[in-house]
């Protein structure tokens, strides 16, 4: 929570003051290659995310995982924030639930989290990101109460 509060800047909802698009692209590209390498399969990516603090999305295909469920890695423009989800963010109440339900293998999760860490990112648990946003004032355009996921990975 301390890191989330430290990165929260109400004047910069989509990217931090020191954001460099070229550096973000290079870092994301390296992460994508490394994740694909660990699973011996190219990953699908999405970098066409507008009006969001999210930089991009990496999808490890289900056929490359032990349980057959795709793994999704989201990267925020607020480096070093990243998150991991089985199938899709919100499909489970975090990676622990996905593992308990047999949809995410511990060794697959370890591979992804190791690459994320080696690439200079920090994995923030989805359970933490779905907690109520209590940071600086945020112009939130969604319905209901905003969460930390909305702040760093959702629409601004």
C-alpha positions as CSV (number, residue, x, y, z in Angstrom):
1,X,0.0,0.0,0.0
2,X,2.9,2.3,0.7
3,X,4.1,2.1,-2.9
4,X,0.7,2.7,-4.3
5,X,0.2,5.8,-2.1
6,X,3.7,7.0,-3.1
7,X,3.0,6.7,-6.8
8,X,-0.4,8.3,-6.6
9,X,-0.4,11.8,-8.0
10,X,-3.8,13.5,-8.6
11,X,-2.2,15.8,-11.1
12,X,-1.0,12.8,-13.2
13,X,-3.8,10.3,-13.6
14,X,-2.4,8.5,-16.7
15,X,1.4,8.6,-16.2
16,X,4.0,9.8,-13.7
17,X,5.9,13.0,-14.2
18,X,9.0,11.1,-15.2
19,X,7.2,8.9,-17.8
20,X,9.2,8.2,-20.9
21,X,7.3,6.5,-23.7
22,X,10.4,5.1,-25.4
23,X,11.7,3.6,-22.2
24,X,8.3,2.1,-21.3
25,X,8.1,0.5,-24.8
26,X,11.6,-1.0,-24.5
27,X,11.0,-2.3,-21.0
28,X,7.6,-3.8,-22.0
29,X,9.1,-5.4,-25.1
30,X,11.9,-7.0,-23.1
31,X,9.3,-8.3,-20.6
32,X,7.2,-9.7,-23.4
33,X,10.1,-11.6,-24.9
34,X,11.2,-12.9,-21.6
35,X,7.7,-14.2,-20.6
36,X,7.4,-15.8,-24.0
37,X,10.8,-17.4,-23.7
38,X,10.0,-18.9,-20.3
39,X,6.8,-20.5,-21.7
40,X,8.5,-21.4,-25.1
41,X,5.7,-19.7,-26.9
42,X,5.1,-16.2,-28.2
43,X,2.6,-14.2,-26.2
44,X,-0.2,-11.9,-27.4
45,X,0.2,-8.3,-26.5
46,X,-2.0,-5.3,-26.4
47,X,-0.5,-1.8,-26.2
48,X,-3.4,0.0,-27.7
49,X,-4.8,1.2,-24.4
50,X,-6.2,4.7,-24.4
51,X,-7.1,7.0,-21.5
52,X,-5.6,4.6,-19.0
53,X,-2.7,4.3,-16.6
54,X,-2.2,0.8,-18.0
55,X,0.7,0.6,-20.5
56,X,0.0,-2.9,-21.8
57,X,-1.2,-6.4,-21.5
58,X,0.7,-9.7,-22.1
59,X,-1.2,-13.0,-22.5
60,X,0.5,-16.3,-22.1
61,X,-1.7,-18.8,-24.2
62,X,-3.4,-21.5,-22.2
63,X,-1.7,-24.2,-24.3
64,X,1.6,-23.1,-22.8
65,X,0.5,-23.5,-19.2
66,X,0.2,-26.6,-17.0
67,X,-3.5,-26.1,-16.3
68,X,-4.5,-24.9,-19.7
69,X,-5.6,-21.5,-18.5
70,X,-4.1,-18.4,-20.0
71,X,-2.0,-16.1,-17.8
72,X,-2.4,-12.3,-18.1
73,X,0.2,-9.8,-17.1
74,X,-0.8,-6.1,-16.9
75,X,1.8,-3.4,-16.8
76,X,1.1,0.1,-15.5
77,X,2.7,3.3,-16.9
78,X,3.5,3.8,-13.2
79,X,6.6,1.6,-13.2
80,X,7.3,-0.6,-11.4
81,X,3.7,-1.8,-11.0
82,X,2.5,-5.0,-12.7
83,X,-0.1,-7.6,-11.9
84,X,-0.8,-11.2,-12.8
85,X,-4.1,-12.9,-13.3
86,X,-5.3,-16.3,-14.3
87,X,-7.6,-16.2,-17.4
88,X,-8.4,-12.5,-17.0
89,X,-8.3,-9.9,-14.2
90,X,-11.4,-10.4,-12.1
91,X,-11.9,-14.0,-13.2
92,X,-10.7,-15.1,-9.8
93,X,-10.2,-13.3,-6.5
94,X,-6.4,-13.4,-7.1
95,X,-3.8,-16.0,-8.0
96,X,-4.3,-17.9,-4.7
97,X,-8.0,-18.6,-5.6
98,X,-7.0,-19.6,-9.2
99,X,-4.4,-22.0,-7.8
100,X,-6.9,-23.4,-5.2
101,X,-9.4,-24.0,-8.0
102,X,-6.8,-25.8,-10.2
103,X,-6.7,-23.1,-12.8
104,X,-3.1,-21.8,-12.2
105,X,-0.1,-23.9,-11.5
106,X,2.4,-22.7,-8.9
107,X,5.4,-23.3,-11.2
108,X,3.7,-21.2,-14.0
109,X,3.0,-18.4,-11.5
110,X,6.6,-18.6,-10.3
111,X,8.0,-18.3,-13.8
112,X,5.9,-15.2,-14.6
113,X,6.7,-13.5,-11.2
114,X,10.4,-14.2,-11.6
115,X,10.5,-12.6,-15.1
116,X,8.5,-9.6,-13.8
117,X,11.0,-9.1,-11.0
118,X,14.0,-9.6,-13.2
119,X,12.6,-7.0,-15.6
120,X,12.4,-4.4,-12.8
121,X,8.7,-4.6,-12.1
122,X,6.9,-5.4,-8.9
123,X,3.9,-7.7,-8.9
124,X,1.0,-6.2,-6.9
125,X,-1.5,-8.8,-5.8
126,X,-4.9,-8.4,-7.5
127,X,-6.5,-8.7,-4.0
128,X,-4.7,-5.5,-3.0
129,X,-5.6,-3.7,-6.2
130,X,-9.3,-4.5,-5.9
131,X,-9.4,-2.8,-2.4
132,X,-11.1,0.6,-2.2
133,X,-9.0,3.5,-3.5
134,X,-8.3,5.8,-0.6
135,X,-5.5,7.9,-2.2
136,X,-5.4,11.4,-3.5
137,X,-8.5,12.7,-5.2
138,X,-9.0,10.9,-8.5
139,X,-11.4,11.8,-11.3
140,X,-13.1,8.5,-11.6
141,X,-15.4,7.8,-14.6
142,X,-16.6,4.4,-13.7
143,X,-19.5,3.3,-11.6
144,X,-19.4,2.5,-7.9
145,X,-16.4,3.1,-5.6
146,X,-13.0,3.3,-7.4
147,X,-10.3,0.7,-6.5
148,X,-6.5,0.8,-6.7
149,X,-6.9,-1.3,-9.9
150,X,-8.9,1.6,-11.4
151,X,-6.2,4.0,-10.4
152,X,-3.2,2.2,-11.9
153,X,-4.6,-0.1,-14.5
154,X,-8.1,1.2,-15.4
155,X,-9.5,4.2,-17.2
156,X,-8.7,7.6,-15.9
